[in-house]
Amino acid sequence: MDGQGDLYDVDSDVPDLTGTVLLHNFEGFMDAGSAGRLVAEHLLDTLEHRVIARFDTDQLIDYRARRPTMTYLTDHWESYAAPELAVHLVHDSEGIPFLLLTGPEPDRVWERFTAAVGELIERWGVRLAVGFHGIPMGVPHTRPLEVTAHATRPDLVRDYRQVFSRIQVPASIANLLEFREGEAGRDAMGFAAHVPHYLSHSTYPAAALSLLDSIERATGLSLPAEPLREAKRKADVEIERQIAESDEVSEGVRALEHQYDSFAEAAGRNMLADPADMPTADELGSQFERFLAEQDER
């Protein structure tokens, strides 16, 4: 296989990373509740890290589709926020190193990009690659959040209940990376936190906490959680306040609670099936978004 080294630059002083874990999250695809973004930002905000590899965004990003921001000051251009797709070397709370690949999802050359990441995984001796994001689901925020897990080997996700059987969805670079890693015989997995549909366009720290917990259990890393817990406490108070102010939304949430509880009691049944006489997730989401739009900007 031809190398893909022209897609990335690697620092010359990278230490021995044999047996490390690679976490990855890309901006631009589905991320309900900004769950994946919150986790990635949280890790970089709370843990020691440095960039050890950068990808060539000029080859990967369609700037006209996602135009970067420039700042104009009085009579000149002051700055340009160039997109960065990079691998960070991070150390967890116990000083254990791991890798975090973050940045915009590539628009072009997906196969070359996944091959390039595969090269780095093999070069550094990475033992496991883990992706994470949020997906909107017809579930209430008042019940425990679930996480859908998938992997290149069944043993990696044996502790997770599988909600879906067979579905077709739009491809993403994260899922393609996991798929290609499986074809190469390497361990890879992904987590999708279930975010209540009516909160999917909000920032929802509860879903980020669910992802963080799943990542910890899968990797053995020690990751701080308190800043996310505090953000969750504040968000929960605000959600309850706004829902209490709308009878329409409150009724929809109660209907979702009834559906969730009914199917939770029926062993072996899919909680997403047979939705009974209640608002659909789209209807409930539209109601809640309309209600939020009427509130003052926070």
N, C-alpha and C positions, 0 to 999 in steps of 0.2 A: 504493500500500500504506500502511495506517495505521502510524504510528510506534509503537514499543514502548518509548518512553522512560520509561513509568511502571514498568518492570521494573528499571531500573538508574539509578544516580547516577554521574556522571563528574566528576572533579576539574576545576577551572577552569584549572589550569596545566599541562595535558598538552602536551608539545612536539610538533613535527612528526614524525610516525611513518611517513611515506610510505616504502613499500618494506620495512617490517619484517615479521617472521614472528610468527604467533600459535601458541604451543604450548598444548594443552589436555589436562587429565586430570581425570576426575570420579570421586569415590568412590561406591561403591554397586553398580556393575556388576562384571562379571567382571574380575579382575586377579590372575591366578595368580602366585604367588611375590611378590605385592605389587610387581611390577616397575614399573608405572607410578607408583605412589605413591612408591616409592623415588627415582625420577628427579625427580619434582616436588619432593620434600622436599630432595633433594641440591642442586638448582639454587637453591632459596631459602636453603639453609644456607651455600652457598659463594659466591654472587654478590650484588652490590649490587642492591637492589630496593626498590620502594615500590608501594603500591596506588594505581591511578589510576581504577578503576571498581568499584562494588559492586552486586550484584544483590539484589533484595528477596526474601529467603528466606521471608518470611511468605506471599508469593504462590506460591512455588515448592516448598516443602518440606512434607511431611506429618509433623509433629512426633510424632504418635502412633505412626507406623510406625518412626521413627528418633528416639527421644527424646534430646534433648541432655542433657549431664551437669550436675548442680548439686552444689556442695560445701556440706555442713553442718558447722559448727564450733561445738561445745558447745551454744549456745543460739540460733543464728541461721544464716541462709543466707549463706554467705560469697561465693559466686561462681556465675556461670551461664556455661557454655561455649556461647555462641551460635554457630550454624553460620554460616560465611562463604563465600560464593561470589563470588570477586573476580578482577579482572584486575590482575596485577602488571606493572609496567614494570621489566624486568631488563636488566642490561648484562653481556655475555659477557666472557671473559678479555681481549679486545682493546678493550673499551669499546663494542662494538656493541650498540645497544638491540634488545630483542625483548620480546614479550609472553607472559605465562603465565597462563592461565585455570585456576583450581583451585577445588575445593570439592565439596560433595555433589551428586550427580546429581539434577536436579530431578525431583520426583514428579508435577508438574502442568504444564499448559500448554506442552507440548513445542514445539508449532509457534510459539507466541509467543516462547518462549525462543530457539529457533534463529533466528527472524527478528530478535530483538534483538541477538544476537551478529553476525548478518550486517550489521546497521546499523552496529555498532561497527567491523567489518572494513572496510566501505566508508568510513565517516567518517574512519578513521585511515590509509587507504591501505595496508592489509595486503596483501602479495603472496602469502602462502601460509599456510594453517592446517594444523597437524599434531597429530594425536592419537596417544596411545601407551598401551599396557597389556600385560598378559601373558595367555596362554591356555594351558590344560593340554593336553599332547600326549603320545602314547605314544612318547616318545624317552628315551634314557638321558642322565644328566648327564655321562657320560664322553666324549661326542662334541660336536662344535661345535654351538652353539645357532643355530638358524635364526630368521629373522624374516619373517613374512608381511606384505607391503606392499600397500596398495590406494590408489587415487587417483582423482581426477576426470578425469585424462588419462593414457593409457598411458605417455607419455614420462616421467612422473614416477617410474615404478616399473619401468622396462625392465631395470634391473640386478638385479632380485630374481626368484628362482625361485618360481613359483606352485604351491603345494601343493594347493589346492582348485580344483575346476572350478565346480560350481554347488551351493550349499547354502542352506538356510534356517535362520536363527538368530534368537533373541529380539532385538528392537531395543534399541538404547542411544541415549542422547542424543548421544554422540560420533559414532556412525555416521550418525545422522540429520542432524547438523550437516554432516558431510562430503557427504552426499547432497544436501542443500539448497544447499550452496555450489556443487556441480557444476551443479545446475539453474540457478543464477544466473550461470553462466559463469566462476566464480572457481576458482582452484587450491586444492585441499585434498587431504590424504592422511592415512593412518593406518598405524601400525606395531603388530603384535602379536607379542611375543616368545614363542617356544615354550618352555614350562616343563615339565620332566618331571612327569608326572601325580602321581607319588608325592611331589613337593616343592611341589605347587601351593598347599598351605595353610601353607607355611613362607615366611619372608622369604628371597628368593633373589637376591642381588646380581648374580650372573652374568647373569641375564636383564635387569636394569636396565642393566648395562654394554652389552649388545647393543642395547637401545633407544637409549641415549645415543649410541652410534656411528652408528646409522642416522639419528638426528636431525641429528647434525653433518654427515653426508654430504649429507643432503637440503637443509639450510638454509645451510650454509657458516659456521655459528656456531662459535666456539671455546669449548668447554665443558670445565671441569675434570673429571678422572676419577679422580684418585688416591684420594680417600676411598672411592669405590665399589670401586676395585681392592683396597684394603686390607680392606674388608668382605667382598669375594669370597674373598680368601685365607683369612680366618678361617672363613667359612662352608664352604668346600671341605674344610678340615681336619676340621671337625665332622661334615660329611656322610659323609666316608670313614670316620671313627671309628665312627659309629653303624651304617652299613651293614655294616662288618666284624664287628660284634657280632651280626648276625642272618644265619644261613645262608639263611633263607627269602627275605629281601629281596635278599641277594647273588645268589641264583639267579635271581630275577626280573630284576635289573638285567642280568645276563649274557645272559638271553634277549632283552631289549630291544636289547642291543649286537649280538647276532647278527642280529636282524631289521633293525636300522639298517644294518649293514654289507652285508647281502645286497642290500637294495634300493638302497643307494648305488652298488653295483657294476653294477646293472642300469640302464643309461642310459635316461632318459625315463620311468622307472616311478615311481609315487607311493609314497613310503616308508610311507604309512599303509595301503596295501592289502594284502590277503591275509596276515593276521597269523600264519599257521602255528600249530603246537602250542606255545603259550606262555601265561603268565598274561595276562589282559586288563589294560588300563590301570587299570580300576576295581578289579580284584582286587589288582594290585600296589600301587595307592594305599592300599587298605584294609589290606594287610599292613604297609606302612610306617607308616601312621598309628597302627595298633595297637601297633607296636613303639615308636614315639615316645612314645605315651601311657604306656608302662611305665617310661620313663626319668624321672629327677628333673627337675623344672622348671628350665629354664636361666635 
